[in-house]
Each structure stands twice: as C-alpha cells, then as structure tokens.
Amino acid sequence: MSAYKVGIVGITGAVGQEILELLTARNFPVSELRPLASARSAGKKVEFDEKTWTIREATPDSFEGLDFAIFSAGGSISKLLAPEAVKRGCVVIDNSSAFRMDPNVPLVVPEINSHTLREHKGIVANPNCSTAIALMALYPLHKAFGLKRFFASTYQAVSGTGAAAMAELKNQVAAWAAGKPIEHHVYPYQIAFNVLPHVDLFLPDGYTKEEMKMYNEGRKIMELPDLKCTCTCVRVPVFRAHSISIDAEFERPVDVKVARRAISEFPGAEVCDDPANKIYPMPLDFQRKVKCGVGRIRKNTAFDNGLAFWVCGDQLWKGAALNAIQIAEEMRNQDLLPQH
Amino acid sequence: MSAYKVGIVGITGAVGQEILELLTARNFPVSELRPLASARSAGKKVEFDEKTWTIREATPDSFEGLDFAIFSAGGSISKLLAPEAVKRGCVVIDNSSAFRMDPNVPLVVPEINSHTLREHKGIVANPNCSTAIALMALYPLHKAFGLKRFFASTYQAVSGTGAAAMAELKNQVAAWAAGKPIEHHVYPYQIAFNVLPHVDLFLPDGYTKEEMKMYNEGRKIMELPDLKCTCTCVRVPVFRAHSISIDAEFERPVDVKVARRAISEFPGAEVCDDPANKIYPMPLDFQRKVKCGVGRIRKNTAFDNGLAFWVCGDQLWKGAALNAIQIAEEMRNQDLLPQH
C-alpha cells in the first residue's frame, strides 16, 4: 500500500494535535511526517507512529519532497507559504479562510462536493468550522426538500479560537473557583459564565467575517449561488464542540419523518432526536465524534415549508482536522495525490 | 403617601429575593410585608425596610387584608391560591404561566400594554422571561416597521430554573476545578461547559412549552394575533442574564439607524451597539440592569425587509421580579390597587 510524505503546518496548535491523532486513528498511510511551525517551536519533538519527529520552521523549502501538507496556522501563513508548497509539487489542504472563496480553489466537504476535488490546482480549501457542521444537517435536508433560505445562531466552543482560548476558559474558571480575579487575554471580555456575540472581526455592515463565511461558503459548497442566509455567531463557555440552532425554509413541503430519514442516511450526520426521552445533541456528547448530531427536528411555526433543528459537532474534528483528513482520503481514492 | 400591604408568595426563591431588593430600590411604599412560602420555610425570618418579618405558610387565609400579592412559586401554587387571594380582595400579580393565556387575565409588559391593566379581574399575569426580554427589542421595532415574522434562539441563564440551578452550576464548576466528579440533580445533564437545547417540558410536536410561550405570549402582549414566530430555547452556563439572537421580518423597509433610534427611545431598552469598538450586549453586563441591551443590529441578509439583532436582559429582573413590580407601580398610577 502506498504511503505519503505529509507536512503539517501549525503542528503545535489545537488543530495540529488533532490531525496527528486522526491520521493514526484512521490508519492514513504516512511514510514521512514533517511537522512544521514557527521558528519558536523549531527543534521541539512530536510523537507519531511510534517514532519521534522534529519540528522544523515552516519556510518555502520545507515543502520539498512532500506529497501533501495540511495548513492550520492562520490565513497569513497560508497566503505566504501555500503557493510555495504548490510550486514544489506539494498539494495543500488549507484550514484557513485564505483561499476558500477563490474560484480556482475547491472548497470541499467530502460528503457533499468531493467531485470538485479533481479541478484542484494544488490547493484545496477546508471550510469554516460552523459552516461544515451546519451543512451536515442542511445538505441532506436540501436534497430532500430544496433549501431556499436559512437562519443560524451558533453556540461556538472556545476551541475554535485555538489552544490559548481553551486555556483561558480553564484558567478563568479555576480563578473563579479559587475566589481570585478573572483575567482575559485572548477574548476581549470574560468568557466563563458569559456569552460573546462576537466571533472573528467585524465588517462595516455589522456582520462578522465568521457570519459571512456561513453565507458565502454554504453557497459555494452546496452549489446554490442564490441561497439566502443570515447567521449570528456567538462564543459560549464550552471547550470543543459547536452547536447551531437553525430555522430553514424549503422549496417543497416538509415532513419531520422524511427529514430524520434524510439525515440518518447522510454519512456525516446521525439523528439524535427523541425529546420524550430527553435525547438531543449536546456539545459535551459530540466531542471527538466523527458524525455530527442533529436533533430537535420539528416543523417550523413561522414558515409554511420550514423546519427548525439543532446540530452539534466537534469543532476540532468535522470543523477542522477531520474534514481535512477526509479530503486527503478522498483525494487518495480519486488518485489526486502526488507521490514523490 | 399611601402605602400597601404586600404579600410575596415564594419568598425563599431566587425571584422572591429580587422582589424584596427591588421594592426597596424603587421606593415602593409598603406598610406591611407578608412573606409567604411552603410550610417548610414557615417561621424563618426575612429583613425588609429595616424590620424583620416572619415567613408564613401560604394558605387561602394568608391573603386576608392584603392589597396585592406577587406570586413566584410555580404554576400549581398559583392555580391553587391565586383565586383564593382574589376572593379575599387581594390583587394577584402572577409570575407563573398558569393564567397568562387566560382571556380574562391581562398579560402585561408595562412599557407595551399597560392599558390592559384596567380590564383585570383580580389577576394580572407577568410574562415568560425570554419573551419579556425579546419584546424589549421586538416591540419598538414593530412600532417602527410592522413586525411580520421572527426567529429567536435563546441563550438562557440558569437563574430561570431557580436558586437550586444556580447552585448546581456553581457546584459543577467547583467540582471540575477540584478534579472531582461532576454531579447533576436539577438538569438532566451537566450544564457546566455544555449547552442544553431543552428548557421546560417537551410537547408532542417537538417544541418545548418555553418555546411556545414566546409564540403565544408575544402575540397576546403585542396584540398581533397573526404574528409568526419560531423559537429555540437553549440553556447555557451563565448565572442570571438571558441573551436572545433574533431574525425578524417586517412589513415595511427597514433602516438600521431608524431601528437604533426606535430602541433607544423605548423605555425598556438601551442600544449597546458599536461593533467597531467591540460594544455589544453580554449577559455579564446586563445582570442587575433595569433596561435590556440591544446590539448587533444589522440588515438581515435573508429577508428583504429584515433585521438581525441580539438582546440581553436580567432574567430575574425584567424576566421576572422587575416586570412584576413595574406592573404594581403602573396599577398604582392607574389607581387599580385596593387599599385595605
């Protein structure tokens, strides 16, 4: 079986660690791991596949000889180094938002639009975390009823901001329990026992960049250029799984049983919906799960052809590392990965 | 100045304590306080107006000689004892859901429909907490643009469940910080570091009773019998202020500046909306505030005549105790309170 030379840019971050774990858990064949990070982390070691690998500084030359690299180090690093990797024959799977809306870059959720991978020109974009998770419910419902419009309000875990934010929530709660002052450095305000209607930067029209990702990326991934959506993104004091409340309007009449079946037959989601027995998705239950959970599925009382529902999914997995590895797996299946 | 003989049913609960504090803070003239509770608490003392008052068991005869009583002890106590109080000439301001949809009972948010108070037949209902807070934004926007339809997703504090739930969140976090197992008794699942898409009981159609309160009470209070709404109610690990994300469609074209002005001119709300300077309402900032905060006001990208916005308000105040006292104040202004 062929094995790959794999780079991971941002190995020391929250997503980098999950990529290592998922490559192992999913038996992805790796002949060489090249962990890359900023100069500050160069020389540190990571364990993978019962071997020790040394972190190198990510530079244009770091990509020589690699088959593909997963980037999780933010948009500016991706903009700088992804083209350098591509020049050197290394396919890039990019977790940042840098290339997602580039018409020459496929933006891929493998369960939805893996056919677009074959058009790649070296870079494949991994979607925004909330978008990927929301689509695990929206896409099968779109196939069943024809999606016309939706409203999403998110309950986003701190993992989406990275390892420092996870530490900040932990530290704030520990300080609170010890009766000490609560400090904040990562977020503009305390996140423990609070919610912040603010994820990513604000744009002049009052939306955040995160909110417009759901709008734009949803259209591109589902190939619905006229889809209407409004999203409100909110950070909550949860560690690592996102939740999303969605109201959706469809072209055709809806039926809750048909909706449940459509979701349960979709590979990226599981139905978790038995209110009488207090069964619904919760972020604590959807940490470290491959499938996203969909529940609270009911007829929308404000739209004739509408549904309301609730989705939970692991931000670090389907929202980032898992989807990136699923892209690599699918590219391998389609014979789209080089082998040096 | 006339002063009143005031009963408080549920004096030992989270709302009861806030009622005492607000009666003092707002200089409501009380000549006699009659604190009432279950037999278990009878004989305990409360401090009010620099005097000590003894808690009595709430029974039909407890209301003899009272001018009005505020009930905050749940629907079954209200159903049992409110008619007994009325029989004895005591006006009832009821915080429970028992009488809210009764066509003979005014359901009142004083800033919106205080004119309905004069039709009271002894009982006035205080609305559901999320509904009262959402209406602090929805009503002024309705007056400005004509409300047609809205979608609400809530981020509800544990105070809405009562003092035991506030203690449960505190205990769970303390246990977590001490590395001890997390126990739950009040909620069906852990609330610390989690969110529960479950507030109040589930109905056969998949909605919760709480979600249908927003639907039904919003229609009654705003006198909009055809208003369409879907609500998803979610409990978050926040102590005492609720937040609500709302997408609303209006009859007439909307304008963000006009929307801000309408809200700022409304007595129950303040605009807290300057995203460029990271100014938006957060539950931590809207604890113990008389006005609810409205921010993130922007054009809705999924409706032609739509807005998206975010509201925060203290569940124990505007969502319960404060609104009840505002009803008493307004009834006093309208000379609708008896004096024994």
Chai-1 contact restraints between the chains, C-beta under 6 A:
chainA,res_idxA,chainB,res_idxB,connection_type,confidence,min_distance_angstrom,max_distance_angstrom,comment,restraint_id
A,R149,B,A302,contact,1.0,0.0,6.0,A-B,restraint_1
A,F151,B,F151,contact,1.0,0.0,6.0,A-B,restraint_2
A,F151,B,D247,contact,1.0,0.0,6.0,A-B,restraint_3
A,S153,B,S153,contact,1.0,0.0,6.0,A-B,restraint_4
A,S153,B,S245,contact,1.0,0.0,6.0,A-B,restraint_5
A,Y155,B,V195,contact,1.0,0.0,6.0,A-B,restraint_6
A,V173,B,V173,contact,1.0,0.0,6.0,A-B,restraint_7
A,A174,B,A177,contact,1.0,0.0,6.0,A-B,restraint_8
A,A177,B,V173,contact,1.0,0.0,6.0,A-B,restraint_9
A,A177,B,A174,contact,1.0,0.0,6.0,A-B,restraint_10
A,A177,B,A177,contact,1.0,0.0,6.0,A-B,restraint_11
A,P188,B,K278,contact,1.0,0.0,6.0,A-B,restraint_12
A,F193,B,V238,contact,1.0,0.0,6.0,A-B,restraint_13
A,F193,B,F239,contact,1.0,0.0,6.0,A-B,restraint_14
A,N194,B,M282,contact,1.0,0.0,6.0,A-B,restraint_15
A,N194,B,P283,contact,1.0,0.0,6.0,A-B,restraint_16
A,N194,B,L284,contact,1.0,0.0,6.0,A-B,restraint_17
A,V195,B,Y155,contact,1.0,0.0,6.0,A-B,restraint_18
A,V195,B,S243,contact,1.0,0.0,6.0,A-B,restraint_19
A,V195,B,P283,contact,1.0,0.0,6.0,A-B,restraint_20
A,P197,B,Y280,contact,1.0,0.0,6.0,A-B,restraint_21
A,P197,B,R296,contact,1.0,0.0,6.0,A-B,restraint_22
A,P197,B,W310,contact,1.0,0.0,6.0,A-B,restraint_23
A,F202,B,P275,contact,1.0,0.0,6.0,A-B,restraint_24
A,G206,B,P275,contact,1.0,0.0,6.0,A-B,restraint_25
A,G206,B,R298,contact,1.0,0.0,6.0,A-B,restraint_26
A,K228,B,A302,contact,1.0,0.0,6.0,A-B,restraint_27
A,C229,B,A302,contact,1.0,0.0,6.0,A-B,restraint_28
A,T230,B,D247,contact,1.0,0.0,6.0,A-B,restraint_29
A,T230,B,N300,contact,1.0,0.0,6.0,A-B,restraint_30
A,T230,B,T301,contact,1.0,0.0,6.0,A-B,restraint_31
A,T230,B,A302,contact,1.0,0.0,6.0,A-B,restraint_32
A,T230,B,A308,contact,1.0,0.0,6.0,A-B,restraint_33
A,T232,B,S245,contact,1.0,0.0,6.0,A-B,restraint_34
A,T232,B,A308,contact,1.0,0.0,6.0,A-B,restraint_35
A,V236,B,V236,contact,1.0,0.0,6.0,A-B,restraint_36
A,P237,B,P237,contact,1.0,0.0,6.0,A-B,restraint_37
A,V238,B,F193,contact,1.0,0.0,6.0,A-B,restraint_38
A,F239,B,F193,contact,1.0,0.0,6.0,A-B,restraint_39
A,S243,B,V195,contact,1.0,0.0,6.0,A-B,restraint_40
A,S245,B,S153,contact,1.0,0.0,6.0,A-B,restraint_41
A,S245,B,T232,contact,1.0,0.0,6.0,A-B,restraint_42
A,D247,B,F151,contact,1.0,0.0,6.0,A-B,restraint_43
A,D247,B,T230,contact,1.0,0.0,6.0,A-B,restraint_44
A,P275,B,F202,contact,1.0,0.0,6.0,A-B,restraint_45
A,P275,B,G206,contact,1.0,0.0,6.0,A-B,restraint_46
A,K278,B,P188,contact,1.0,0.0,6.0,A-B,restraint_47
A,Y280,B,P197,contact,1.0,0.0,6.0,A-B,restraint_48
A,M282,B,N194,contact,1.0,0.0,6.0,A-B,restraint_49
A,P283,B,N194,contact,1.0,0.0,6.0,A-B,restraint_50
A,P283,B,V195,contact,1.0,0.0,6.0,A-B,restraint_51
A,L284,B,N194,contact,1.0,0.0,6.0,A-B,restraint_52
A,R296,B,P197,contact,1.0,0.0,6.0,A-B,restraint_53
A,R298,B,G206,contact,1.0,0.0,6.0,A-B,restraint_54
A,N300,B,T230,contact,1.0,0.0,6.0,A-B,restraint_55
A,T301,B,T230,contact,1.0,0.0,6.0,A-B,restraint_56
A,A302,B,R149,contact,1.0,0.0,6.0,A-B,restraint_57
A,A302,B,K228,contact,1.0,0.0,6.0,A-B,restraint_58
A,A302,B,C229,contact,1.0,0.0,6.0,A-B,restraint_59
A,A302,B,T230,contact,1.0,0.0,6.0,A-B,restraint_60
A,A308,B,T230,contact,1.0,0.0,6.0,A-B,restraint_61
A,A308,B,T232,contact,1.0,0.0,6.0,A-B,restraint_62
A,W310,B,P197,contact,1.0,0.0,6.0,A-B,restraint_63
